[in-house]
Amino acid sequence: MLRILLLLPLIGALLIVFLPGGNGVLLRRSAMAVSGATLVWALWLASAFDPGQAGVQLFETQVWNPRLGSTFSLGVDGISLPLVWLAALLAFIAVLASGGVRDKPKGYYILILLLESAMLGVFVARDWSLFYVFWELTLLPLFFLIDRYGGRLRSRAALNFVLYTMGGSVFMLIALLMLYDAAPGQSFDMDAIRHGARMLPETTQVGLFLGLLIGFGVKMPIFPLHGWLPLAHVEAPSPVSILLSGILLKMGSYGLMRALETLPAAAVALQGLLMALALASIVYGGVLAWKQSDLKAMVAYSSVSHMGVVLLGLAALNTAGFTGAMLQMVAHGLVAGALFLLIGLLYERTHTRELADYASLAQVMPRFALFTVLAFIAAVGMPGTAGFVAELHALVGGFERWGAWMVLVSLTVLLTAAYAIRTISRLFTGPVSARMRHLPDLTRGEFTAAAALTAGSLILGFYPAPILYLIRATIGGYAGLF
C-alpha cells in the first residue's frame, strides 16, 4: 500500500511528460487528478491502520544491498500517518492553487509531483539510508521550482536554500554513518540503529545528536539556522510556499522526533539547550513577523515562531509535550497553507504584497476576507482552532518540566496576536482604494481550497479526539523512553 502511495505521483509525472506542453488547462487537470488520487489513497491507509498499536504498521521491505545493510523499508505509525495525510492534502491544494502558472506549465507540474513523492517518502521510510535519499531528493524539484518560477531574486533564494540544506545534511550524514557503524550487523534499519545507539556512551550520543539536530534544525527551521527561510518563501511561487511551510518544515521536526527516539540519553542531556533554542525561535520569529510589511515575509517569520512551539513540546520529553508538538505540526501545516494560499491569490490580483497598499477588502472580496480572518485567528491559537489545542498541550508539557518559565512562552502569544490584528485591520478596514475597487473575489476552486484548509483547523479545534486517539499509542511509547 505504501509503495503504491509513492508510485502514484511518479506515474503521474511520467504521464504528464507525454502531454502537449502548450495546453496548461489539461496539464493542471491531469496533475490535480494524480494528486487527488494520491490523497484518496493516503486516506484509504486508515482502513488498514490500528491506532491502538504503538509499533510500525503496513510494513514492507526489500533488501537493496545486503553487504551495505540498506533496505527499501516502508512503514507508518501514529506519528507519520497524520503527516502523510497532511502532505497529500497540501500537495493537492498546491496544484489547485497553481492556475496562475503560464510559463512552462509542464515542467512545473512534473516538479510538483516529484516533490510530493519525495516528501511522502521521508515520512514512510523505515531505513535511514532510504530516509536520507528521499530527504535529499526534495532538494532537486524545490531548487528548480524556485529558480525557474519564482520572483525577482529567485536564483539567489534557490541557491541559498540548497546550500543551507546541504550544509546541514552533511552533519546529519556523518552522524548517520557513525550510528550505522554502531548498529548490530551494521545496518541502516531504524530499529537496528536505535538498539545499537543506546549502547554508546552518553558523550558519544550527545555528539551524534548535535549532528542530527543541525541537519534537522536547518529544515525545521530553528533559530539561528533559519536564514534560508524568509528569502525562499518570498521569492517562491505561492503554491510552492504552501509546500515549503506546510510540509518541508515538518520534515525537520519529524526527523528530530526520530532522533529523540534513537538517542534518548542525549536528548535528556541536551534538554536545556533544546528549550533555550525553542524560546529563542518563538520570540525571534514573533518579533520579526511583527516588523514585516511584506505579507509573505510576515508569514515566513511566523513559521519560525510556530515551529519553536514544536521544538518546545519535543524538549519537554513527556506525553503532553510530544502530543502538543505533533498537533502543532498538523495545525501549522493547515494554517500556513491557508495563509500562503490566500496571500498568493491576492498577489495574483494586485501584484503587490505590501500591507500598506491595501484597505477595506472586506467590501470588495467578502469571501476572501472571511477565510483570511479565520486563518489569522487560527494562527493566534484561539480556542476552537487546532492551534489552541496544540499550544495548550505544549505549554502543559513545558510546565510539567520547567514550571513558571512557561509564563514567558505564554506572553509571546501576544506577539502573534499583535501582527494578526494589525494585518486584519489594515486589509479589511478604512476607505476602499480606487485601484482595489474591482478586484474579483475567490472563484469556486479557490473557495474550495481555502475552505478545506480552514475547515480542517476548525474541526481539529472543536473535535480533536480522533487525532489524539490516532497518535496516543505511539506518543505513549515515545514518552516511555525518558
C-alpha positions as a Python dict, from the first residue, in 0.01 Angstrom:
ca = {
    (1, 'M'): (0, 0, 0),
    (2, 'L'): (281, 242, 81),
    (3, 'R'): (472, 159, -234),
    (4, 'I'): (165, 247, -438),
    (5, 'L'): (142, 574, -244),
    (6, 'L'): (492, 670, -357),
    (7, 'L'): (443, 548, -714),
    (8, 'L'): (122, 737, -786),
    (9, 'P'): (285, 1085, -813),
    (10, 'L'): (579, 937, -1007),
    (11, 'I'): (349, 769, -1258),
    (12, 'G'): (152, 1092, -1287),
    (13, 'A'): (470, 1290, -1356),
    (14, 'L'): (565, 1038, -1625),
    (15, 'L'): (224, 1066, -1791),
    (16, 'I'): (244, 1446, -1794),
    (17, 'V'): (573, 1418, -1988),
    (18, 'F'): (376, 1289, -2287),
    (19, 'L'): (103, 1555, -2274),
    (20, 'P'): (119, 1862, -2501),
    (21, 'G'): (317, 2133, -2327),
    (22, 'G'): (107, 2422, -2453),
    (23, 'N'): (-220, 2306, -2300),
    (24, 'G'): (-193, 2443, -1947),
    (25, 'V'): (-552, 2355, -1855),
    (26, 'L'): (-504, 1988, -1948),
    (27, 'L'): (-173, 1973, -1759),
    (28, 'R'): (-326, 2125, -1447),
    (29, 'R'): (-628, 1896, -1454),
    (30, 'S'): (-404, 1594, -1501),
    (31, 'A'): (-186, 1696, -1207),
    (32, 'M'): (-498, 1756, -997),
    (33, 'A'): (-628, 1409, -1083),
    (34, 'V'): (-298, 1248, -983),
    (35, 'S'): (-259, 1444, -659),
    (36, 'G'): (-627, 1384, -579),
    (37, 'A'): (-584, 1009, -631),
    (38, 'T'): (-277, 1018, -405),
    (39, 'L'): (-479, 1196, -137),
    (40, 'V'): (-760, 939, -160),
    (41, 'W'): (-509, 655, -137),
    (42, 'A'): (-339, 818, 164),
    (43, 'L'): (-674, 846, 342),
    (44, 'W'): (-750, 484, 250),
    (45, 'L'): (-447, 379, 456),
    (46, 'A'): (-658, 445, 765),
    (47, 'S'): (-867, 137, 685),
    (48, 'A'): (-563, -86, 742),
    (49, 'F'): (-417, 107, 1037),
    (50, 'D'): (-486, 18, 1401),
    (51, 'P'): (-443, 328, 1624),
    (52, 'G'): (-430, 108, 1933),
    (53, 'Q'): (-91, -33, 1833),
    (54, 'A'): (222, 169, 1905),
    (55, 'G'): (450, -5, 1657),
    (56, 'V'): (511, 33, 1285),
    (57, 'Q'): (228, -88, 1064),
    (58, 'L'): (180, -153, 690),
    (59, 'F'): (545, -257, 692),
    (60, 'E'): (708, -374, 371),
    (61, 'T'): (1075, -426, 297),
    (62, 'Q'): (1307, -531, 19),
    (63, 'V'): (1683, -566, 50),
    (64, 'W'): (1880, -320, -158),
    (65, 'N'): (2237, -409, -77),
    (66, 'P'): (2290, -689, 179),
    (67, 'R'): (2661, -608, 214),
    (68, 'L'): (2589, -244, 290),
    (69, 'G'): (2288, -324, 507),
    (70, 'S'): (2047, -95, 322),
    (71, 'T'): (1684, -187, 255),
    (72, 'F'): (1382, -37, 85),
    (73, 'S'): (1172, -45, 402),
    (74, 'L'): (844, 139, 438),
    (75, 'G'): (601, 170, 730),
    (76, 'V'): (386, 415, 923),
    (77, 'D'): (294, 471, 1286),
    (78, 'G'): (77, 719, 1473),
    (79, 'I'): (331, 997, 1413),
    (80, 'S'): (400, 952, 1044),
    (81, 'L'): (46, 876, 923),
    (82, 'P'): (-103, 1223, 1003),
    (83, 'L'): (193, 1383, 826),
    (84, 'V'): (136, 1162, 522),
    (85, 'W'): (-224, 1287, 511),
    (86, 'L'): (-109, 1647, 553),
    (87, 'A'): (148, 1615, 273),
    (88, 'A'): (-105, 1461, 34),
    (89, 'L'): (-366, 1727, 116),
    (90, 'L'): (-133, 2023, 75),
    (91, 'A'): (12, 1883, -249),
    (92, 'F'): (-342, 1869, -389),
    (93, 'I'): (-413, 2223, -266),
    (94, 'A'): (-86, 2346, -421),
    (95, 'V'): (-183, 2207, -761),
    (96, 'L'): (-533, 2350, -723),
    (97, 'A'): (-384, 2692, -648),
    (98, 'S'): (-149, 2684, -950),
    (99, 'G'): (-394, 2821, -1204),
    (100, 'G'): (-178, 3129, -1249),
    (101, 'V'): (121, 2932, -1382),
    (102, 'R'): (153, 3018, -1752),
    (103, 'D'): (525, 2979, -1824),
    (104, 'K'): (647, 2621, -1881),
    (105, 'P'): (350, 2455, -1706),
    (106, 'K'): (455, 2101, -1799),
    (107, 'G'): (785, 2125, -1611),
    (108, 'Y'): (611, 2293, -1318),
    (109, 'Y'): (356, 2016, -1261),
    (110, 'I'): (615, 1742, -1313),
    (111, 'L'): (833, 1900, -1044),
    (112, 'I'): (537, 1936, -804),
    (113, 'L'): (450, 1566, -837),
    (114, 'L'): (814, 1459, -797),
    (115, 'L'): (836, 1674, -485),
    (116, 'E'): (519, 1515, -347),
    (117, 'S'): (660, 1164, -390),
    (118, 'A'): (989, 1259, -219),
    (119, 'M'): (808, 1425, 75),
    (120, 'L'): (586, 1122, 127),
    (121, 'G'): (894, 900, 113),
    (122, 'V'): (1053, 1086, 404),
    (123, 'F'): (752, 1012, 627),
    (124, 'V'): (718, 642, 539),
    (125, 'A'): (1087, 538, 521),
    (126, 'R'): (1194, 289, 788),
    (127, 'D'): (1560, 274, 683),
    (128, 'W'): (1790, 567, 749),
    (129, 'S'): (1967, 535, 411),
    (130, 'L'): (1629, 543, 234),
    (131, 'F'): (1523, 835, 455),
    (132, 'Y'): (1835, 1026, 353),
    (133, 'V'): (1776, 954, -17),
    (134, 'F'): (1421, 1092, -1),
    (135, 'W'): (1541, 1383, 214),
    (136, 'E'): (1792, 1489, -50),
    (137, 'L'): (1556, 1421, -339),
    (138, 'T'): (1329, 1702, -219),
    (139, 'L'): (1608, 1950, -298),
    (140, 'L'): (1607, 1899, -676),
    (141, 'P'): (1244, 1982, -757),
    (142, 'L'): (1240, 2263, -500),
    (143, 'F'): (1552, 2420, -646),
    (144, 'F'): (1404, 2431, -996),
    (145, 'L'): (1059, 2537, -875),
    (146, 'I'): (1208, 2839, -700),
    (147, 'D'): (1476, 2916, -960),
    (148, 'R'): (1250, 2893, -1268),
    (149, 'Y'): (913, 3006, -1137),
    (150, 'G'): (999, 3240, -850),
    (151, 'G'): (1029, 3616, -814),
    (152, 'R'): (1297, 3869, -894),
    (153, 'L'): (1560, 3721, -658),
    (154, 'R'): (1465, 3361, -733),
    (155, 'S'): (1815, 3239, -825),
    (156, 'R'): (1963, 3374, -504),
    (157, 'A'): (1678, 3224, -300),
    (158, 'A'): (1709, 2881, -465),
    (159, 'L'): (2086, 2868, -418),
    (160, 'N'): (2055, 2990, -59),
    (161, 'F'): (1801, 2719, 18),
    (162, 'V'): (2010, 2440, -133),
    (163, 'L'): (2335, 2548, 33),
    (164, 'Y'): (2174, 2576, 376),
    (165, 'T'): (2004, 2238, 345),
    (166, 'M'): (2306, 2057, 203),
    (167, 'G'): (2529, 2208, 470),
    (168, 'G'): (2301, 2074, 740),
    (169, 'S'): (2273, 1740, 562),
    (170, 'V'): (2650, 1691, 585),
    (171, 'F'): (2630, 1687, 967),
    (172, 'M'): (2330, 1456, 952),
    (173, 'L'): (2505, 1216, 715),
    (174, 'I'): (2816, 1195, 934),
    (175, 'A'): (2600, 1120, 1239),
    (176, 'L'): (2405, 852, 1050),
    (177, 'L'): (2724, 683, 929),
    (178, 'M'): (2856, 668, 1285),
    (179, 'L'): (2523, 525, 1403),
    (180, 'Y'): (2539, 271, 1121),
    (181, 'D'): (2880, 159, 1245),
    (182, 'A'): (2737, 109, 1595),
    (183, 'A'): (2433, -89, 1480),
    (184, 'P'): (2436, -469, 1522),
    (185, 'G'): (2539, -620, 1190),
    (186, 'Q'): (2599, -271, 1050),
    (187, 'S'): (2253, -194, 919),
    (188, 'F'): (2067, 126, 834),
    (189, 'D'): (1741, -17, 963),
    (190, 'M'): (1589, 232, 1206),
    (191, 'D'): (1516, -29, 1473),
    (192, 'A'): (1865, -179, 1448),
    (193, 'I'): (2031, 163, 1470),
    (194, 'R'): (1812, 254, 1768),
    (195, 'H'): (1920, -57, 1959),
    (196, 'G'): (2285, -5, 1872),
    (197, 'A'): (2285, 365, 1960),
    (198, 'R'): (2166, 302, 2315),
    (199, 'M'): (2483, 104, 2383),
    (200, 'L'): (2703, 404, 2306),
    (201, 'P'): (2850, 625, 2583),
    (202, 'E'): (2647, 933, 2665),
    (203, 'T'): (2914, 1174, 2538),
    (204, 'T'): (2916, 997, 2201),
    (205, 'Q'): (2537, 1006, 2187),
    (206, 'V'): (2543, 1380, 2257),
    (207, 'G'): (2784, 1444, 1970),
    (208, 'L'): (2575, 1237, 1729),
    (209, 'F'): (2255, 1405, 1841),
    (210, 'L'): (2405, 1750, 1781),
    (211, 'G'): (2489, 1646, 1424),
    (212, 'L'): (2130, 1535, 1368),
    (213, 'L'): (1999, 1850, 1537),
    (214, 'I'): (2189, 2070, 1292),
    (215, 'G'): (2064, 1873, 992),
    (216, 'F'): (1702, 1868, 1103),
    (217, 'G'): (1718, 2214, 1260),
    (218, 'V'): (1804, 2378, 927),
    (219, 'K'): (1495, 2232, 763),
    (220, 'M'): (1268, 2291, 1062),
    (221, 'P'): (1400, 2570, 1092),
    (222, 'I'): (1509, 2677, 1439),
    (223, 'F'): (1698, 2991, 1537),
    (224, 'P'): (1975, 3055, 1430),
    (225, 'L'): (1958, 2807, 1138),
    (226, 'H'): (1663, 2977, 968),
    (227, 'G'): (1848, 3209, 729),
    (228, 'W'): (1719, 3045, 410),
    (229, 'L'): (1351, 3060, 504),
    (230, 'P'): (1237, 3423, 458),
    (231, 'L'): (1401, 3471, 117),
    (232, 'A'): (1284, 3132, -13),
    (233, 'H'): (925, 3198, 94),
    (234, 'V'): (916, 3549, -52),
    (235, 'E'): (1063, 3451, -388),
    (236, 'A'): (896, 3110, -433),
    (237, 'P'): (561, 3085, -613),
    (238, 'S'): (281, 3085, -356),
    (239, 'P'): (179, 2720, -423),
    (240, 'V'): (540, 2620, -358),
    (241, 'S'): (537, 2827, -37),
    (242, 'I'): (238, 2618, 74),
    (243, 'L'): (454, 2306, 46),
    (244, 'L'): (764, 2474, 189),
    (245, 'S'): (592, 2591, 507),
    (246, 'G'): (326, 2323, 532),
    (247, 'I'): (539, 2013, 472),
    (248, 'L'): (912, 2083, 433),
    (249, 'L'): (936, 2233, 782),
    (250, 'K'): (755, 1928, 922),
    (251, 'M'): (1018, 1702, 769),
    (252, 'G'): (1272, 1863, 1002),
    (253, 'S'): (1059, 1826, 1314),
    (254, 'Y'): (964, 1469, 1217),
    (255, 'G'): (1331, 1380, 1173),
    (256, 'L'): (1409, 1535, 1511),
    (257, 'M'): (1141, 1317, 1673),
    (258, 'R'): (1309, 1011, 1524),
    (259, 'A'): (1644, 1137, 1656),
    (260, 'L'): (1497, 1167, 2007),
    (261, 'E'): (1375, 809, 1981),
    (262, 'T'): (1717, 691, 1862),
    (263, 'L'): (1930, 881, 2118),
    (264, 'P'): (1718, 932, 2432),
    (265, 'A'): (2016, 974, 2666),
    (266, 'A'): (2149, 1260, 2453),
    (267, 'A'): (1804, 1419, 2445),
    (268, 'V'): (1790, 1423, 2824),
    (269, 'A'): (2143, 1567, 2849),
    (270, 'L'): (2062, 1843, 2597),
    (271, 'Q'): (1711, 1917, 2719),
    (272, 'G'): (1805, 2263, 2845),
    (273, 'L'): (1964, 2354, 2513),
    (274, 'L'): (1655, 2243, 2323),
    (275, 'M'): (1433, 2451, 2549),
    (276, 'A'): (1655, 2759, 2503),
    (277, 'L'): (1650, 2720, 2125),
    (278, 'A'): (1272, 2682, 2134),
    (279, 'L'): (1223, 3000, 2336),
    (280, 'A'): (1464, 3193, 2112),
    (281, 'S'): (1280, 3074, 1800),
    (282, 'I'): (937, 3163, 1942),
    (283, 'V'): (1039, 3516, 2045),
    (284, 'Y'): (1263, 3591, 1748),
    (285, 'G'): (1013, 3469, 1490),
    (286, 'G'): (727, 3658, 1653),
    (287, 'V'): (917, 3987, 1674),
    (288, 'L'): (1039, 3966, 1314),
    (289, 'A'): (691, 3876, 1189),
    (290, 'W'): (550, 4179, 1371),
    (291, 'K'): (800, 4410, 1199),
    (292, 'Q'): (733, 4292, 841),
    (293, 'S'): (537, 4488, 584),
    (294, 'D'): (559, 4215, 316),
    (295, 'L'): (276, 3967, 376),
    (296, 'K'): (472, 3658, 269),
    (297, 'A'): (775, 3757, 478),
    (298, 'M'): (546, 3802, 777),
    (299, 'V'): (402, 3452, 746),
    (300, 'A'): (752, 3312, 686),
    (301, 'Y'): (887, 3457, 1011),
    (302, 'S'): (574, 3348, 1195),
    (303, 'S'): (658, 2993, 1087),
    (304, 'V'): (985, 3016, 1279),
    (305, 'S'): (784, 3109, 1589),
    (306, 'H'): (527, 2834, 1543),
    (307, 'M'): (793, 2569, 1484),
    (308, 'G'): (956, 2690, 1805),
    (309, 'V'): (640, 2567, 1980),
    (310, 'V'): (700, 2227, 1819),
    (311, 'L'): (1057, 2225, 1949),
    (312, 'L'): (935, 2326, 2294),
    (313, 'G'): (695, 2031, 2302),
    (314, 'L'): (970, 1793, 2193),
    (315, 'A'): (1213, 1935, 2451),
    (316, 'A'): (966, 1861, 2732),
    (317, 'L'): (1018, 1486, 2672),
    (318, 'N'): (679, 1394, 2817),
    (319, 'T'): (342, 1284, 2686),
    (320, 'A'): (179, 1628, 2688),
    (321, 'G'): (477, 1787, 2516),
    (322, 'F'): (502, 1526, 2242),
    (323, 'T'): (126, 1548, 2186),
    (324, 'G'): (147, 1926, 2156),
    (325, 'A'): (440, 1904, 1914),
    (326, 'M'): (258, 1657, 1693),
    (327, 'L'): (-64, 1858, 1692),
    (328, 'Q'): (126, 2180, 1622),
    (329, 'M'): (284, 2023, 1313),
    (330, 'V'): (-58, 1947, 1171),
    (331, 'A'): (-214, 2275, 1287),
    (332, 'H'): (66, 2487, 1145),
    (333, 'G'): (56, 2297, 816),
    (334, 'L'): (-311, 2382, 775),
    (335, 'V'): (-279, 2746, 889),
    (336, 'A'): (38, 2828, 696),
    (337, 'G'): (-103, 2656, 389),
    (338, 'A'): (-419, 2866, 411),
    (339, 'L'): (-231, 3193, 461),
    (340, 'F'): (12, 3137, 175),
    (341, 'L'): (-276, 3027, -47),
    (342, 'L'): (-476, 3342, 27),
    (343, 'I'): (-178, 3578, 4),
    (344, 'G'): (-81, 3420, -327),
    (345, 'L'): (-431, 3464, -467),
    (346, 'L'): (-432, 3827, -355),
    (347, 'Y'): (-91, 3886, -515),
    (348, 'E'): (-214, 3744, -847),
    (349, 'R'): (-490, 4005, -846),
    (350, 'T'): (-292, 4307, -724),
    (351, 'H'): (79, 4228, -790),
    (352, 'T'): (178, 4367, -452),
    (353, 'R'): (237, 4212, -112),
    (354, 'E'): (294, 4536, 78),
    (355, 'L'): (47, 4568, 364),
    (356, 'A'): (26, 4945, 323),
    (357, 'D'): (-118, 4908, -28),
    (358, 'Y'): (-444, 4753, 96),
    (359, 'A'): (-758, 4878, 269),
    (360, 'S'): (-1117, 4762, 324),
    (361, 'L'): (-1101, 4447, 111),
    (362, 'A'): (-1394, 4310, 311),
    (363, 'Q'): (-1627, 4521, 97),
    (364, 'V'): (-1468, 4408, -229),
    (365, 'M'): (-1378, 4044, -152),
    (366, 'P'): (-1602, 3921, 132),
    (367, 'R'): (-1522, 3552, 86),
    (368, 'F'): (-1150, 3625, 81),
    (369, 'A'): (-1192, 3836, 395),
    (370, 'L'): (-1378, 3557, 577),
    (371, 'F'): (-1112, 3293, 521),
    (372, 'T'): (-824, 3531, 587),
    (373, 'V'): (-968, 3634, 924),
    (374, 'L'): (-1029, 3270, 1016),
    (375, 'A'): (-674, 3179, 915),
    (376, 'F'): (-522, 3455, 1130),
    (377, 'I'): (-746, 3355, 1422),
    (378, 'A'): (-613, 3001, 1386),
    (379, 'A'): (-255, 3134, 1369),
    (380, 'V'): (-305, 3312, 1702),
    (381, 'G'): (-423, 2983, 1853),
    (382, 'M'): (-765, 3099, 1964),
    (383, 'P'): (-994, 2844, 2135),
    (384, 'G'): (-1185, 2646, 1876),
    (385, 'T'): (-885, 2609, 1644),
    (386, 'A'): (-627, 2332, 1615),
    (387, 'G'): (-351, 2571, 1721),
    (388, 'F'): (-512, 2623, 2060),
    (389, 'V'): (-522, 2250, 2135),
    (390, 'A'): (-162, 2211, 2018),
    (391, 'E'): (-17, 2505, 2209),
    (392, 'L'): (-207, 2414, 2523),
    (393, 'H'): (-55, 2064, 2523),
    (394, 'A'): (292, 2204, 2455),
    (395, 'L'): (260, 2456, 2740),
    (396, 'V'): (129, 2190, 2979),
    (397, 'G'): (420, 1965, 2887),
    (398, 'G'): (663, 2251, 2939),
    (399, 'F'): (506, 2345, 3271),
    (400, 'E'): (543, 1985, 3393),
    (401, 'R'): (914, 2004, 3313),
    (402, 'W'): (1014, 2368, 3381),
    (403, 'G'): (733, 2524, 3580),
    (404, 'A'): (699, 2904, 3581),
    (405, 'W'): (937, 2951, 3287),
    (406, 'M'): (639, 2878, 3064),
    (407, 'V'): (490, 3214, 3159),
    (408, 'L'): (739, 3368, 2915),
    (409, 'V'): (611, 3143, 2637),
    (410, 'S'): (253, 3239, 2717),
    (411, 'L'): (341, 3607, 2681),
    (412, 'T'): (481, 3550, 2332),
    (413, 'V'): (129, 3467, 2216),
    (414, 'L'): (68, 3843, 2239),
    (415, 'L'): (322, 3893, 1958),
    (416, 'T'): (122, 3668, 1729),
    (417, 'A'): (-197, 3848, 1823),
    (418, 'A'): (-29, 4186, 1757),
    (419, 'Y'): (70, 4120, 1395),
    (420, 'A'): (-252, 3927, 1324),
    (421, 'I'): (-472, 4215, 1446),
    (422, 'R'): (-258, 4472, 1262),
    (423, 'T'): (-285, 4275, 937),
    (424, 'I'): (-660, 4222, 964),
    (425, 'S'): (-712, 4588, 1045),
    (426, 'R'): (-505, 4705, 750),
    (427, 'L'): (-656, 4463, 498),
    (428, 'F'): (-1021, 4500, 585),
    (429, 'T'): (-1083, 4847, 732),
    (430, 'G'): (-1064, 5203, 604),
    (431, 'P'): (-1168, 5354, 270),
    (432, 'V'): (-1162, 5135, -40),
    (433, 'S'): (-876, 5219, -275),
    (434, 'A'): (-980, 5303, -630),
    (435, 'R'): (-722, 5057, -760),
    (436, 'M'): (-868, 4776, -547),
    (437, 'R'): (-1236, 4853, -601),
    (438, 'H'): (-1296, 4598, -877),
    (439, 'L'): (-1091, 4301, -755),
    (440, 'P'): (-1265, 3967, -817),
    (441, 'D'): (-1349, 3756, -516),
    (442, 'L'): (-1247, 3390, -476),
    (443, 'T'): (-1351, 3159, -757),
    (444, 'R'): (-1521, 2828, -689),
    (445, 'G'): (-1193, 2633, -693),
    (446, 'E'): (-1014, 2889, -476),
    (447, 'F'): (-1309, 2891, -236),
    (448, 'T'): (-1293, 2511, -210),
    (449, 'A'): (-919, 2509, -138),
    (450, 'A'): (-940, 2779, 128),
    (451, 'A'): (-1247, 2619, 285),
    (452, 'A'): (-1077, 2279, 309),
    (453, 'L'): (-775, 2413, 500),
    (454, 'T'): (-980, 2642, 724),
    (455, 'A'): (-1234, 2370, 799),
    (456, 'G'): (-953, 2130, 890),
    (457, 'S'): (-820, 2372, 1152),
    (458, 'L'): (-1165, 2434, 1298),
    (459, 'I'): (-1265, 2066, 1304),
    (460, 'L'): (-946, 1970, 1487),
    (461, 'G'): (-1003, 2260, 1724),
    (462, 'F'): (-1359, 2170, 1817),
    (463, 'Y'): (-1320, 1793, 1793),
    (464, 'P'): (-955, 1684, 1840),
    (465, 'A'): (-1046, 1340, 1981),
    (466, 'P'): (-981, 1140, 1656),
    (467, 'I'): (-629, 1268, 1601),
    (468, 'L'): (-549, 1240, 1973),
    (469, 'Y'): (-661, 877, 1961),
    (470, 'L'): (-458, 819, 1645),
    (471, 'I'): (-130, 938, 1796),
    (472, 'R'): (-186, 831, 2159),
    (473, 'A'): (-27, 486, 2147),
    (474, 'T'): (281, 597, 1955),
    (475, 'I'): (329, 908, 2169),
    (476, 'G'): (297, 695, 2481),
    (477, 'G'): (579, 474, 2358),
    (478, 'Y'): (798, 778, 2293),
    (479, 'A'): (735, 929, 2634),
    (480, 'G'): (818, 596, 2798),
    (481, 'L'): (1178, 627, 2674),
    (482, 'F'): (1257, 923, 2904),
}
